[in-house]
Amino acid sequence: MNIRIEESWKQQLADEFQKPYFLRLTESVRREYTAGTCYPPGKLIFNAFDLCPFDQVKVVILGQDPYHEPRQAHGLSFSVQEGVPFPPSLQNIFREIADDLGCPMPANGDLSRWARQGVLLLNATLTVRAHAANSHATLGWQTFTDAAIKALATKRNHLVYMLWGGFARSKAYMIDRQQNLVLESVHPSPLSANRGGWFGQHQFSRCNQYLQQNGLAPIEW
């Protein structure tokens, strides 16, 4: 199959593109996009991979599925397009960064700037039907994104995995904690964060400290 995805990831995931589940997945996604509005735009489905090549990944932030309202999703977990109001989870992320590192609230919620520094902003499910959260969760995307996580886990060391909430934390079994830093917490959504366990965890400074200890440049959050 001719999948349009960044070349290094295309090489790492080449076997996946030939498997029956992926053929079924692509057909299902085409039908969904033809039948009605889906997000993100088709050309941005693999945006997380395109902006952050395999060998440049330093941090992995795992989300569940894309935002499902207009103009929000653009293929990066937790990120919204420039000019779109911050969703509550993203507000809490920026608030924690401000408390942790003293960074001011950014002008927009487009996290492409993180991706270009080596932060893989990966949703477990890469597409969604408009106004219907998790509507594509059973199409087969998680098999594909699990393969991406496993590729990193087996071929790259000294990465930082930020796993927020029960769903993301369920992926921790794939990661060697002796060779990587795994930062787990509750989800930054208000429902979870306000109960405790999100604010005050200093995940962003701990991430940067680990990167520097392993000879890597810190992320400008």
Buried (B, 14 or more C-beta within 10 A) or exposed (E): EEBEBBEBBBEBBEEBBEBEEBEEBBEBBEEBBEEEEBBBEEEBBBBBBBBBBBEBBBBBBBBBBBBBBEEBBBBBBBBBBEEBEBBEBBBBBBBBBBBBBEEEEBEBBBBBBBBEBBBBBBBBBBBBBEEEBEBBBEBBBBEBBBBBBBBBBEEBEBBBBBBBBEBBBEBBEEBEEEEBBBBBBBBBBEEBBEEEBBBEBBBBBBBBBBBEEBEBEBBEB
